[in-house]
Amino acid sequence: MLKADLRLLYSQRRNQIPPEKISDASLLISNKILDIPIWDYDYYHIFLPILHKKEIDTVFLLSILQGRDKHVIIPKMDGDSLSHFLLTDNTKFKTNKWGVPEPVDGIEVQPDKIDVVFVPLLAYDKSGNRVGYGKGYYDKFLLQCKPEVIKIGLSLFDAEEEIEDVLESDIPLDYCITPNQIYRFSKS
């Protein structure tokens, strides 16, 4: 399938899920993350969910990271790119015009410092290619990260067989976690 078709299909599929099911699935996904070998790192980048788009609720994952004394980095949309801020007890949030909770300000962290990135997505395929909302925020951000950064997608759904219009500039995931499965994608 093409990215545009997948965006439409998976937006519709997510809209049909009741909020309590998203919460239950988000908890299952967070618990599955404990089974992948990522816990020796220090800097973890996590998105906060757009609630009206029924994204994975990352509050459970956030609790796990904080409980393990990890440095948690939160993105903020800055024009056509992202800036990244360390989450502290003093971090204040404001919801932007797209419904994304963002840090107002704080200690900025450069992308090359980040070890693990939890990536929002609408769909993905069995090769680890992902489809987001189409604005390219995460593609630009991941290019700024060190080559060995671990990229983990979070999804309510299983993988598609293939995304037909993958670009050479698209950066594939290393893992995708669903409520039922951990997908591991081979590095080429």
N, C-alpha and C positions, 0 to 999 in steps of 0.2 A: 504494500500500500504506500501511497505518497504521504508525505508529512502533513499536508493540508487536510487530507481525508482523515488521517489519524487524529489530528487536533480536534476536528469536529466530532468524530466518533467517541473519543475518550472523554471529551468535555460532556457530551450527552450521557455517557455511561456513569460518570461521576455524579452528575446532577440527580440521577435516580437513586442514589444511595442515601438512606436515612442517616442523620448525624450520629446517632448512637452506634451504627455499624462502622462509621469512619473512626470513631473513638476506639472501639474494640480492635479494629484492624491496626490502628496506629500503635496500640499497646503490644500487639503480637509482633509487629515489625520491629519495635524497639527491643523486645526481648530476643528476637532472632539475631540482631546486630551483635549481641554478646558472643555469638558463636563464630564470628569472623576475626581473623588475626590482625586487629588494628589497635590494640590497647597499650602498646609500648610507645606510642607517639604522644606529643604534647599539645599541638595546635589543631583544633577541630572546627571546621567551618560548617555552620548549620543555618538553614533557612527557617524563618518563622512562617507559618501557613497563612495563605489567603483564605479565610474562613468561608467566604461566599462562593469560592471556587471548589470547595470541599477537598482541599489538599490534605495530605497526611498531617496529622497533628504531631508536631515534633516536641511537644512539652515533655513527653515521657523520655525521649532520647536526651533532651536537655538535662533532665534530672539525673540520668545515668552518667552523663559526662561530668556534671558538677559533683556527683557523688564520688567520682574517681579522680577528682581534683585536676581535671583537664582544663586547658585554656580554651574557652569557647569564643569563637569569632562569629559575629552577626553581620550580614551584608546590609548596605544602604544604597538605593538607586541614586546615582549621581550623574544626571544627564543621560547619556547612552551607555554608561558603564556602571560598575559597582565599586563602592569603597567598602572597607571592612573594619569593624570595630570590636575590640575586646569587650566581652560581657563582664561587667563588674556589678557589685551591689548598688552602685550609684547610677547605672545606666538607665536613662529615661527613654521611653519609646513614644513614637507618634505614628499613626497609621497614614500612609500616603494615599494619593488619589486612586490608586489601583487596589487598595485594601491590604497592602503589605505593611506589617508592623516593622518599623525601622528604628535604630538608635538615633537619637537627636544629635548626639556628638559623643566624644569620648576618645579613647586611646586608639589611634589608627594602626592597623597591622598590615604590613605589605604581603601580597599574595605569595611571594616566594618563601615566606616563613611557615605557611600552612602545610600540615602533613596529611590531613584527611578532609575531604569535602563531601558533605551530604547534598546531593543534587536534586532539586525538584524536577518533575517531568510529568508529561501527560501519557506518553507511550514510549516503548523501547523494543528493540528486537533481540534475537538470540545471539547477536554478535556484540551487544552492548551499545549499539547506536541509540540515541535518545531523541525524542521530540519534546520540545518545550513549547512555550507560547509563541515563539517565532521572533522575538526581539533580539536574541543573540547575547543577552547579558552574561549567561554562564559560559558560552563559547569564548567570549572575549576574556572573561575572568580566568578560565582554566588555562588559556594560553600564557597567562602571566605567572602561573604557578610553576614550581619546580617539576621537571619531567616525571619524577617518581611519586608525585602526589597521588593518593588513593582516592578514587572517585566512586561514590556509592549512591546509586539511585534508590529512591523510595517509591514504591508503587502499590496500589490496591489491586493491580491486575497482573496477569501473566504476560510473558513476552510474546510479541508478534513474531512471525517467522522471519520477515525481512522488511526493512524500510527501504523502499526502492530508490529514493532520491537523496541518499547520503552524499554529503560533500566531502572532498578531501580535507577540508579545514575542520570538519566535525570531529570532536574529541570523544571517543567511546568511553563508557564506564568500565570500571574494574569489577564492580558488583552491582546487583540490583536486589533489593530485599522486598519481598511481598509477605503478606500474612502467612502464606503456606510454603514459601520456598526461598532459598538463597541461590541466586544465579551468580556464577563466577564466570567471568569472561577472560579468555586467554589474551595475553599481551603478544602482539606480533613483533 
